[in-house]
Amino acid sequence: MIPSYRTIHGYGEETIIIKKSKFIGYAMPVTSEEEAVAFIEEIRKKHWDATHNCYAYQIGYHDEIQKSSDDGEPSGTAGKPILEVIKKERLKNVVVVVTRYFGGIMLGAGGLVRAYGQTAASGLKAAGIVTRLLCNQVHISIDYTWLGKVEHEMRAHQFLIHHIDYAERVHVTAWVPVDDTDRLVNLLTNATSGRAEITIGDSLYASVDENGQLVH
């Protein structure tokens, strides 16, 4: 596991028309090559009548697995541009398929490279690019009188509040980057004069959008 990496939040799809050819970009987060291949096959079955179903994927925390296919387009004009978009965005654990229905007008090698790259980028944007942060689940139990102070301090220091449960006491669950956990504990201990009960739970990856907001 690594402290953070960029990927996509979920399934994405976008259609673009370029000189009468229809390009459909599909993007999906995956955790293995088997998942990537299964997604590619799903799109191929869906668009069995398409002129081409080109793809690329990059998998592994250190980009150990990289593969692309032109699926009959001139060599280097489809799969490679799709993979280059994934690499340019520094994305991990993603697969992108671009389906093309030929519209009768030849695009040329340069036109194909641009078309496949543009469609791949659109599919990824539709999927939602996020940063996955390795976090600890931190559980904070406080009296109601401390809630405003705790919320203010956490937001001021950009800690992510996952949810708040209101019971006899207030229970705040935060997802905190592993390296920042001690800082949060010290912050809240000082802010509540030691009245906060803080426990550290499991580690997990939390998704944050490009505005720094937690994505559920």
HELIX and SHEET records of a PDB file:
HELIX    1   1 GLU A   33  LYS A   46  1                                  14    
HELIX    2   2 GLY A   79  LYS A   88  1                                  10    
HELIX    3   3 GLY A  108  ALA A  127  1                                  20    
HELIX    4   4 TYR A  144  TRP A  146  5                                   3    
HELIX    5   5 LEU A  147  ALA A  156  1                                  10    
HELIX    6   6 VAL A  178  ASP A  180  5                                   3    
HELIX    7   7 THR A  181  ALA A  191  1                                  11    
SHEET    1   A 4 SER A   4  ILE A   8  0                                        
SHEET    2   A 4 ILE A 129  ILE A 142 -1                                        
SHEET    3   A 4 VAL A 170  PRO A 177 -1                                        
SHEET    4   A 4 LEU A 160  TYR A 166 -1                                        
SHEET    1   B 4 SER A   4  ILE A   8  0                                        
SHEET    2   B 4 ILE A 129  ILE A 142 -1                                        
SHEET    3   B 4 GLU A 197  VAL A 208 -1                                        
SHEET    4   B 4 LEU A 214  VAL A 215 -1                                        
SHEET    1   C 5 GLY A  12  ILE A  18  0                                        
SHEET    2   C 5 SER A  21  PRO A  29 -1                                        
SHEET    3   C 5 VAL A  94  TYR A 101 -1                                        
SHEET    4   C 5 HIS A  52  ILE A  59 -1                                        
SHEET    5   C 5 ILE A  65  SER A  69 -1                                        
END                                                                             
